């Protein structure tokens, strides 16, 4: 097959039905598949994406306007993620096996022989992100983690990179087929209607989403109001606040301002972890430093026209905040910095919203207690950052407020630049995500697609193959 | 305090507000509490319940009509559960700690220093079950697991045992206070309105429920449609089908029938794991054996008048099934057995519903393939049971269908009698539960009330106390 030259049409009802029935058939085969086999499929997909690197990165540059170097690195990260999950799939850890023999003397009542193991939940529908056309798209984290867990995946293409989606799906599908994955292990649908139809179909057992608050909430509502509601793992909006104590501002205000500008404008601010607001002392050097650094940066095209339009609406709304001053940008897609006084924010009860793109607000406080007052009523976030100095009282006051309302807290650093590793929790209470206990990054992302099943007094020969294999390995291990 | 003599009035708005604000204040203190302290609180509650055994069991007998011996055992189980979770609270396992040092050579991008640990989700609202006035009520599994995880709990009393609820809450509260738990660690509300108000309050961060499909679904819908949806862990309806192969029926039909009758009528059938339907070969001895055993049993009063009414509606509906024959009972609250032919069930597309109480249906098949045809389209369940013989082909065909649709599968046994242990998964896809990945029994029940947080480049002195303690222990452990 050759890359498509024009965007593909939306999936019609027969294409949707055929993807769903193929995924449904594949689910039974994947449930019986060994983790080592799924690891081989994932590695084949990773190798195929790597081999198609030039073509895929070119398509991504053309469709997303992101810099080639960034996309090249992102493809490497995507390959790494697939290999990372391949390693997890072939370890028995994924089964979370607990075997307890019968015990006639167990407290309260005798215990029968019990084996508990995690099983794939079934076909997973993945709604892809616009801002990571590789790492959170067709072959991104949701897809890789679900396949590793043993779930067939149907990807709903992102309209921001339609050609890349189709082409990536072709590459992945071919690699999976050649590596021996069952037909239906991977599917690809195009169009809003296709996504909604699939999400309401009883054969879909869970869904993952990365995107906007409004879009994600609408899909969460659909998933939750099905006759049989399913888990919907949505990563939605996040403002990623940064709190700077007076001591930190005094010690390194200029540096904080410079680094803040870098974090806000990296990838044109189109990151779910972009810091959208920073709290700084009034008259600190931070505001001027950030404004100067952001004013120096050129406007770059955003991912899509729709995102550009939303950005312009967003910065207009920011400029209308009580007491707002526009310190940089403020027009079209230029990097935009707004400042406003903390007392006006508190008095007007302003609740800042995420503005996707290279924009941020500096909230200037007269008294550090204004930060705790604001933090007390803030929405939850993926991240919260604290710049402080050793022994900072106000930092200690802020810690519990921030921890309670975010999935990751950062000390004297920046929230952008997310490690793909087990200890990195990428999540948080609503509206950061729709499922606060789960991460969409790192090996534990597989947990979203697994559910435990207990086998009571169960004959070995009727256990699923992977569980039988794991028990055999466990029993043959020297004590 | 003395036991209340009359049912307490519904909680008024000021009682609701005071419970919510106390839980909210306690949440921060519990987040900082050591697991060992929470373990002490739980053990104090367990000891206090045990000490009040006579009074509590008497109240339970009067309000639920369950036999004294069963309630006495249930109270022992409840005490055991509290101690079980106490043990888990004081082990560091609950934190699920992952510490990864900074690594400048990490693949794709340098990795910062990361510590991930689970934290309590915040105040939990528990809707209690009518059928386990101790083990799934005021101080039951949901309460014990949430307190162990470090979450304040507000219990919404079950209208089926109002006096027992109030008295248990008094005993628990006194014990927690005396053991040093912060005010607001535990609260108790009465009335439907109080439950709904609390469920929609932003200070409640998660909810647990055990009860009926309709009630649970209504509350799930409320939790999911909040401006900030929260996890709702509901255990709803389950039919718990039993499949008997021709070989098993031939080998031990009489025994299967006798045991089925025991499993259906135990605790007057008021168990979420009661087997509500059994598939047997037509003309097997199972039907007659079950009918004889059930016909011998006397009608006993059910938990509440409402449950009696629902039971009588349920057995009327069962008697109207296509081709149904009433083989035992059929009136008032008497143990009721209905048979119907499998072909009629298939042709009419009958979907059996759970009938809470001592009733069951035997579906008689002419060909074992009718079992797989029915299993293919069956709703999900907490359990599915298979009676077979070694080498049974039809058993092997059924296994994947049953595993896919249940949380626990049982070989040549019965689903009633649930062990409180780690390997016992008590859950399943909807409608068995609203959260297929989670169990409401066993230590993993705590997972429902925890969420991970990552600390990036975080100074030790600003980590929550329990995490600091766990890291210190980990570091001091000999390599």
Boltz contact constraints between the chains, C-beta under 6 A:
constraints:
  - contact:
      token1: [A, 28]
      token2: [B, 400]
      max_distance: 6.0
  - contact:
      token1: [A, 76]
      token2: [B, 108]
      max_distance: 6.0
  - contact:
      token1: [A, 77]
      token2: [B, 108]
      max_distance: 6.0
  - contact:
      token1: [A, 80]
      token2: [B, 107]
      max_distance: 6.0
  - contact:
      token1: [A, 80]
      token2: [B, 108]
      max_distance: 6.0
  - contact:
      token1: [A, 98]
      token2: [B, 422]
      max_distance: 6.0
  - contact:
      token1: [A, 98]
      token2: [B, 423]
      max_distance: 6.0
  - contact:
      token1: [A, 100]
      token2: [B, 421]
      max_distance: 6.0
  - contact:
      token1: [A, 100]
      token2: [B, 423]
      max_distance: 6.0
  - contact:
      token1: [A, 107]
      token2: [B, 80]
      max_distance: 6.0
  - contact:
      token1: [A, 108]
      token2: [B, 76]
      max_distance: 6.0
  - contact:
      token1: [A, 108]
      token2: [B, 77]
      max_distance: 6.0
  - contact:
      token1: [A, 108]
      token2: [B, 80]
      max_distance: 6.0
  - contact:
      token1: [A, 111]
      token2: [B, 419]
      max_distance: 6.0
  - contact:
      token1: [A, 111]
      token2: [B, 421]
      max_distance: 6.0
  - contact:
      token1: [A, 114]
      token2: [B, 423]
      max_distance: 6.0
  - contact:
      token1: [A, 114]
      token2: [B, 424]
      max_distance: 6.0
  - contact:
      token1: [A, 116]
      token2: [B, 423]
      max_distance: 6.0
  - contact:
      token1: [A, 116]
      token2: [B, 425]
      max_distance: 6.0
  - contact:
      token1: [A, 224]
      token2: [B, 224]
      max_distance: 6.0
  - contact:
      token1: [A, 228]
      token2: [B, 430]
      max_distance: 6.0
  - contact:
      token1: [A, 229]
      token2: [B, 430]
      max_distance: 6.0
  - contact:
      token1: [A, 399]
      token2: [B, 462]
      max_distance: 6.0
  - contact:
      token1: [A, 400]
      token2: [B, 28]
      max_distance: 6.0
  - contact:
      token1: [A, 403]
      token2: [B, 453]
      max_distance: 6.0
  - contact:
      token1: [A, 408]
      token2: [B, 454]
      max_distance: 6.0
  - contact:
      token1: [A, 409]
      token2: [B, 455]
      max_distance: 6.0
  - contact:
      token1: [A, 410]
      token2: [B, 456]
      max_distance: 6.0
  - contact:
      token1: [A, 411]
      token2: [B, 457]
      max_distance: 6.0
  - contact:
      token1: [A, 411]
      token2: [B, 458]
      max_distance: 6.0
  - contact:
      token1: [A, 411]
      token2: [B, 459]
      max_distance: 6.0
  - contact:
      token1: [A, 413]
      token2: [B, 457]
      max_distance: 6.0
  - contact:
      token1: [A, 419]
      token2: [B, 111]
      max_distance: 6.0
  - contact:
      token1: [A, 421]
      token2: [B, 100]
      max_distance: 6.0
  - contact:
      token1: [A, 421]
      token2: [B, 111]
      max_distance: 6.0
  - contact:
      token1: [A, 422]
      token2: [B, 98]
      max_distance: 6.0
  - contact:
      token1: [A, 423]
      token2: [B, 98]
      max_distance: 6.0
  - contact:
      token1: [A, 423]
      token2: [B, 100]
      max_distance: 6.0
  - contact:
      token1: [A, 423]
      token2: [B, 114]
      max_distance: 6.0
  - contact:
      token1: [A, 423]
      token2: [B, 116]
      max_distance: 6.0
  - contact:
      token1: [A, 424]
      token2: [B, 114]
      max_distance: 6.0
  - contact:
      token1: [A, 424]
      token2: [B, 454]
      max_distance: 6.0
  - contact:
      token1: [A, 425]
      token2: [B, 116]
      max_distance: 6.0
  - contact:
      token1: [A, 425]
      token2: [B, 452]
      max_distance: 6.0
  - contact:
      token1: [A, 425]
      token2: [B, 454]
      max_distance: 6.0
  - contact:
      token1: [A, 430]
      token2: [B, 228]
      max_distance: 6.0
  - contact:
      token1: [A, 430]
      token2: [B, 229]
      max_distance: 6.0
  - contact:
      token1: [A, 436]
      token2: [B, 451]
      max_distance: 6.0
  - contact:
      token1: [A, 437]
      token2: [B, 451]
      max_distance: 6.0
  - contact:
      token1: [A, 451]
      token2: [B, 436]
      max_distance: 6.0
  - contact:
      token1: [A, 451]
      token2: [B, 437]
      max_distance: 6.0
  - contact:
      token1: [A, 452]
      token2: [B, 425]
      max_distance: 6.0
  - contact:
      token1: [A, 453]
      token2: [B, 403]
      max_distance: 6.0
  - contact:
      token1: [A, 454]
      token2: [B, 408]
      max_distance: 6.0
  - contact:
      token1: [A, 454]
      token2: [B, 424]
      max_distance: 6.0
  - contact:
      token1: [A, 454]
      token2: [B, 425]
      max_distance: 6.0
  - contact:
      token1: [A, 455]
      token2: [B, 409]
      max_distance: 6.0
  - contact:
      token1: [A, 456]
      token2: [B, 410]
      max_distance: 6.0
  - contact:
      token1: [A, 457]
      token2: [B, 411]
      max_distance: 6.0
  - contact:
      token1: [A, 457]
      token2: [B, 413]
      max_distance: 6.0
  - contact:
      token1: [A, 458]
      token2: [B, 411]
      max_distance: 6.0
  - contact:
      token1: [A, 459]
      token2: [B, 411]
      max_distance: 6.0
  - contact:
      token1: [A, 462]
      token2: [B, 399]
      max_distance: 6.0
